[in-house]
Amino acid sequence: MNRTWPGWAIPALVVGLAGALLYGFNEHQLRSASLVQLESNYQAAFHGMVYDIDQMQDALASAQVTTSASFVNAQLRLAARHAAIGQTDSNRLPSVLSASGAISDFLGRVITTADDLANAHANGTKLTAGEQRTVQRLYTESTRLEGATRALQTDFLKSPSSFATVGANVEATDYRSLVRRIWALNAPSKRFPVSSVSSESAPPLGANASKKPQQGNAGIMTETQAIARAKEFAGAAARDPANVTRLGSGFDTPGYMVTVRQPGRRVTAVGLTLRSGQVLWMTTDEPPTGQTRFTVGQGLVQADRFLHAHGYASVVLKRQAHYGTTGTYTYAPLVKTVARESRPILVKVNLSDGRVTGFDASRAIGATTPPIALQPTISASVARRDLSPGFTVQKTRLAVLEPTGRQAILAYAFTGTSDGAAFEVWVNARDGSIVAVDKLTKTEPQRF
């Protein structure tokens, strides 16, 4: 007797196979979406942790520069806050990316120690010599941690491996020794012991004014003139294609934005004021790829040359930093011999080839000089009374600070070093109070 398939069997098999394929597809889609979300979470946590470790280190460094109790307390509170945020991010990472909990443990010690010190001196008493050594130990270990995590961050940016892959299967990656690279911090497992001029318009900056273009009939720069000025500033060739648009209402200064396409697929945007043709900012859109061939110091030489070429000779360097293949340099313009700290000029240099890829003077251009006397009422020696003995002053100058919503302040700016790091400390030139401390140099990534 011949057996035959029922008429419904084949359609049922087809439907079943289609259902299985659809289920498998949906599972694949869900798994892919989960991996993407996991990767995003890991990346956000890791980069956030590195940032807050850097900020924590800066705060601990600043706490050693002055003996002013109120300022030291504020920096200790700031260090504890960044340590707490960094610890939260560290706890979101797989163990291999958080050094098997060593990072979180260390950040926890920073939180408790910094808070204990701040609470013990909330009444305004100064730290004892032993407590100052405690802060120095925290800073030294924070510096090592900051350097290690920065190096690891650089490796990840260069590697095709994902954070999720590293966390899930260390053996399949090149990061089998991450726990050893971020060392087991050897700090004690318990808390450190804690004892009880007339107002007038500022002159135009740079050669932007000296090379003021011929204006149109309405007293404003034409689009053709804006393109020519932008190409000159960016070092582009006259034949490079460009387009121009008016800056919208969201910009403080009326003007043009010129976009220039240069060889090598580089796109440079330049913002210019409408009437004077002064360059507000310039940025080159290009991926930060390639090997770092220039040091931060060599990048500074390139930034200085760029500013001098465009007429910005009367400036002083405030800060330099190194992130990936980009060197970032912040300058302050001078009024006579006094730096306007609140009107910074920013220059970015590609450390792969030494080209200037960023410039921003929008806060400096058109700013009026604040109504403040440029003569101090106390001497520099008196202003140094609250600086720590371990802070070696290398340079002293006057500076104008213009806090948002507050009156301008004339201050002494003391540039120097403490424990191998460079700082700038601002002290009110009228009453000697500590105004601010700024770390001028960042720790460059090191190999451990």
C-alpha positions in Angstrom: 0.0 0.0 0.0 1.5 3.3 -1.0 1.7 6.0 1.6 1.2 9.6 0.6 1.8 12.9 2.4 -1.4 14.6 3.4 -2.2 17.7 1.5 -1.6 19.9 4.4 1.9 18.6 5.3 3.9 20.6 2.8 2.2 23.9 3.5 2.7 23.2 7.3 6.4 22.6 6.8 6.8 25.8 4.8 5.0 27.8 7.4 7.1 26.2 10.2 10.3 26.9 8.3 9.3 30.5 7.7 8.4 30.9 11.4 11.8 29.4 12.5 13.6 31.8 10.1 11.6 34.7 11.3 12.3 33.8 15.0 16.0 33.4 14.3 16.1 36.8 12.5 14.3 38.5 15.4 16.6 36.9 17.8 19.6 38.0 15.8 18.2 41.5 15.6 17.6 41.6 19.4 21.0 40.2 20.1 22.6 42.8 17.8 20.7 45.6 19.4 21.7 44.4 22.9 25.4 44.3 21.9 25.2 47.8 20.4 23.6 49.1 23.6 26.2 47.3 25.7 29.0 48.7 23.7 27.5 52.2 24.0 27.1 51.8 27.8 30.7 50.6 28.2 32.2 53.4 26.1 30.3 56.1 28.0 31.3 54.6 31.3 34.9 54.2 30.4 35.5 57.6 28.9 33.5 59.2 31.7 35.7 57.4 34.3 38.9 58.6 32.5 37.6 62.2 32.5 36.7 62.3 36.2 40.0 60.7 37.2 41.7 63.5 35.3 39.6 66.2 37.1 40.1 64.5 40.4 43.9 64.6 39.9 43.7 68.3 39.0 41.8 69.1 42.2 44.2 67.1 44.4 47.1 68.9 42.7 45.5 72.3 43.2 45.0 71.5 46.9 48.8 71.4 47.4 49.6 74.7 45.8 48.1 77.0 48.6 47.7 76.8 52.3 44.5 78.8 52.3 42.1 76.6 54.3 38.9 77.6 52.4 40.5 77.0 49.0 42.1 73.7 50.0 38.7 72.5 51.4 37.0 73.4 48.2 39.5 71.4 46.2 39.2 68.4 48.4 35.4 68.5 48.1 35.8 68.8 44.3 38.3 65.8 44.2 35.8 63.7 46.3 32.9 64.6 43.9 34.9 63.6 40.8 36.1 60.4 42.5 32.5 59.5 43.3 31.4 60.0 39.7 34.4 58.1 38.4 33.7 55.3 40.9 30.1 55.0 39.6 31.4 54.7 36.0 34.1 52.2 37.1 31.4 50.0 38.7 29.5 49.8 35.4 32.5 48.3 33.6 33.5 44.6 33.4 36.3 43.6 35.8 39.0 43.6 33.2 38.4 47.3 32.4 38.2 48.3 36.0 41.4 46.4 37.0 39.3 43.9 38.9 37.9 46.6 41.2 41.2 48.2 42.0 40.2 51.5 40.4 36.9 51.6 42.3 38.7 50.8 45.6 41.2 53.5 45.1 38.5 56.1 44.2 36.6 55.1 47.3 39.7 55.9 49.4 40.0 59.3 47.7 36.3 60.0 48.5 36.6 59.1 52.2 40.0 60.7 52.8 39.2 63.9 51.0 35.9 64.3 52.7 37.4 63.5 56.1 40.1 66.1 55.7 37.6 68.7 54.5 35.3 68.0 57.4 38.1 68.2 59.9 39.1 71.6 58.7 35.6 73.0 58.0 36.3 75.6 60.8 39.1 77.2 58.7 42.1 75.6 60.3 45.0 74.7 58.0 46.1 71.1 57.2 48.9 69.7 59.3 52.2 68.6 57.8 51.1 65.0 58.0 47.8 65.7 56.3 49.5 67.6 53.5 51.7 64.5 53.0 48.4 62.5 52.8 47.1 64.7 50.0 50.4 64.4 48.2 50.3 60.6 48.3 46.8 60.7 46.9 47.9 63.0 44.1 50.9 60.8 43.3 48.8 57.7 43.0 46.1 59.6 41.1 48.8 60.7 38.6 49.8 57.1 38.0 46.2 56.1 37.5 45.5 59.0 35.2 48.5 58.2 33.0 47.5 54.5 32.9 43.9 55.1 31.9 44.8 57.7 29.3 47.2 55.2 27.7 44.5 52.6 27.7 42.1 55.0 26.2 44.6 55.8 23.4 45.0 52.1 22.7 41.2 51.6 22.4 40.9 54.5 20.0 43.5 52.8 17.8 42.2 49.3 18.1 39.4 47.6 16.1 38.3 45.7 19.2 35.1 46.8 21.0 34.7 47.4 24.7 32.0 44.7 24.8 34.4 42.1 23.2 37.1 42.9 25.7 34.8 42.6 28.6 33.2 39.4 27.4 36.3 37.5 26.1 39.6 38.8 27.2 41.5 35.8 25.8 40.4 36.7 22.3 41.8 40.2 22.5 45.2 41.9 22.9 44.2 43.1 26.4 44.9 40.0 28.4 47.3 42.1 30.7 45.0 45.0 31.4 44.7 44.1 35.1 48.5 44.1 35.3 48.9 47.4 33.3 46.5 49.2 35.7 48.4 48.2 38.8 47.0 47.0 42.0 47.1 50.2 44.0 49.1 49.7 47.1 47.4 52.3 49.3 46.1 51.1 52.7 42.7 49.4 52.7 41.4 51.8 55.4 41.1 55.5 55.5 44.2 57.6 56.0 44.3 59.0 59.5 42.9 62.5 59.8 43.6 65.0 62.6 41.2 66.7 64.5 41.4 102.1 33.8 38.5 104.1 32.1 36.1 102.0 30.0 36.9 102.1 26.3 36.7 99.8 23.4 39.7 97.4 23.1 41.8 97.8 20.0 41.1 95.3 17.3 43.0 92.1 17.8 45.5 90.6 15.3 46.1 91.3 11.7 42.4 90.9 11.1 42.1 94.6 11.6 45.3 95.7 9.9 44.3 93.8 6.8 40.8 95.1 6.9 39.2 94.4 3.5 37.5 97.0 1.3 33.9 97.2 2.4 30.9 97.2 0.1 28.6 100.1 -0.5 26.5 99.4 2.6 29.6 99.5 4.8 29.8 95.8 5.2 32.1 93.1 3.8 30.8 91.4 0.6 30.6 87.7 0.2 33.4 87.7 -2.3 35.6 89.6 0.2 34.6 87.2 3.0 35.7 84.2 0.9 39.1 85.8 0.0 39.7 86.7 3.7 38.8 83.2 4.9 41.0 81.5 2.4 43.9 83.8 3.3 43.5 83.0 7.0 43.1 79.2 6.5 46.1 79.0 4.1 43.9 77.8 1.3 44.6 78.3 -2.4 42.6 80.8 -4.4 41.3 78.0 -6.6 40.0 75.9 -3.7 36.1 75.8 -3.9 34.2 77.6 -1.2 30.7 78.8 -0.3 29.5 81.4 2.1 26.5 81.9 4.3 25.4 84.6 6.8 25.8 83.7 10.5 22.3 83.3 12.0 20.7 85.0 14.9 22.2 82.4 17.3 25.6 84.0 17.0 26.5 87.0 19.1 28.4 88.8 16.3 26.8 89.4 12.9 29.0 87.9 10.2 29.7 85.3 7.6 30.6 81.6 7.7 32.9 80.5 4.8 33.4 76.8 4.1 36.5 75.9 2.1 37.3 72.5 0.6 41.0 71.9 0.5 43.0 69.0 -0.9 42.9 65.7 1.0 39.1 66.0 1.7 39.7 68.6 4.3 36.9 71.0 5.0 37.7 74.2 6.8 35.0 76.5 8.2 35.8 80.2 9.0 33.6 82.7 10.9 34.2 86.4 10.2 32.6 89.6 11.5 30.4 91.4 9.1 31.9 94.8 9.1 35.6 94.5 10.0 36.3 91.1 8.5 38.0 89.9 11.7 38.2 86.1 12.0 36.1 84.9 14.9 36.9 81.2 14.6 38.3 78.5 12.3 37.9 74.8 12.4 39.0 72.0 10.1 36.8 68.9 9.9 39.1 65.9 9.7 39.4 62.6 11.6 42.1 62.5 14.3 44.1 59.7 12.6 47.8 59.0 12.0 50.8 58.7 14.3 51.7 61.5 16.7 55.0 62.9 15.3 55.0 66.2 17.1 55.3 66.6 20.9 53.1 69.0 22.8 56.0 71.5 23.0 56.6 71.3 19.2 52.9 71.9 18.7 53.1 75.0 20.9 55.8 76.3 18.5 53.4 75.8 15.6 50.6 77.6 17.5 52.9 80.5 18.4 53.9 80.9 14.7 50.3 80.8 13.6 49.3 83.6 16.0 52.3 85.8 15.2 51.6 85.3 11.4 48.1 86.7 12.0 49.1 89.6 14.2 48.4 88.1 17.7 51.8 88.9 19.2 50.5 90.4 22.4 49.3 87.2 24.1 50.4 84.9 26.9 50.0 81.1 27.0 47.6 80.0 29.7 47.3 76.3 29.2 48.4 73.4 27.0 46.9 70.0 26.8 47.3 66.8 24.7 44.3 64.6 23.8 45.0 61.9 21.2 46.7 63.5 18.2 45.5 67.0 19.0 47.4 69.6 21.0 45.2 72.3 22.5 46.7 75.7 23.5 44.9 78.5 25.3 46.2 82.0 25.3 45.1 85.3 27.0 45.3 88.6 25.2 47.1 91.5 26.9 45.8 95.0 27.8 49.1 96.9 28.1 51.0 94.3 30.1 48.0 92.7 31.9 46.4 89.5 30.6 42.6 89.3 30.2 42.1 85.8 31.5 38.4 85.7 30.8 38.9 86.4 27.0 40.9 83.3 25.9 42.1 82.6 22.4 42.2 78.9 21.5 44.5 77.2 19.0 44.4 73.5 18.1 47.3 71.7 16.3 47.3 68.3 14.7 50.3 66.6 16.2 50.5 64.2 13.3 51.6 66.8 10.8 51.9 70.1 12.8 49.0 71.9 11.0 46.7 74.3 12.9 43.2 72.9 12.7 41.4 75.1 15.1 41.2 78.8 16.2 38.7 80.7 18.4 39.0 84.3 19.4 35.3 85.0 19.5 35.3 86.0 23.2 38.2 88.4 22.7 37.2 90.2 19.5 35.1 93.3 20.2 35.3 93.1 24.0 35.5 96.3 25.9 38.1 96.9 28.6 36.5 96.6 32.0 36.5 99.7 34.3 39.2 98.6 36.6 42.5 100.2 37.8 45.5 98.2 36.7 47.5 99.1 39.8 47.5 96.6 42.7 47.0 97.7 46.3 49.2 95.0 47.9 52.7 93.8 46.9 53.4 90.5 45.2 55.3 89.3 48.3 52.2 89.9 50.5 50.0 88.1 47.9 52.2 85.0 48.2 51.6 84.6 51.9 49.1 81.7 51.4 51.1 79.8 48.8 52.4 76.4 49.9 56.2 76.2 50.6 56.3 73.3 48.0 55.0 75.6 45.3 58.0 77.0 43.4 57.0 80.4 41.8 58.7 80.8 38.5 56.9 83.8 37.1 54.7 86.6 38.5 52.4 88.9 36.5 49.2 90.8 36.9 45.9 89.5 35.3 42.4 90.7 34.9 39.6 88.2 35.7 36.1 88.9 34.6 33.8 86.4 36.3 30.3 86.1 34.8 27.9 88.3 36.7 30.6 89.8 38.9 32.9 92.8 38.8 36.3 92.4 37.2 39.2 91.6 39.5 42.8 92.6 39.3 44.9 89.6 40.5 48.4 88.4 40.7 49.0 85.3 38.5 51.8 83.2 40.0 53.1 80.5 37.6 55.1 77.7 39.0 55.5 74.1 39.8 54.5 71.7 42.6 55.4 68.0 42.6 56.4 68.1 38.9 53.2 69.7 37.6 52.8 73.3 36.4 50.1 75.6 37.9 48.8 79.1 37.8 47.5 80.6 41.0 45.5 83.8 41.0 45.5 85.9 44.2 43.3 89.1 44.5 45.7 92.0 44.2 43.5 94.1 46.6 43.0 91.8 49.6 45.3 88.8 49.1 42.5 86.2 48.9 43.0 83.1 46.7 40.8 83.5 43.6 41.5 80.3 41.6 44.2 77.7 40.8 44.6 76.3 37.3 46.7 73.3 36.3 48.5 74.3 33.1 49.8 70.9 31.9 48.1 67.5 31.7 49.9 64.2 32.2 50.7 62.8 28.8 49.9 59.1 28.3 52.7 56.8 29.4 53.3 53.1 28.8 53.2 50.9 31.9 
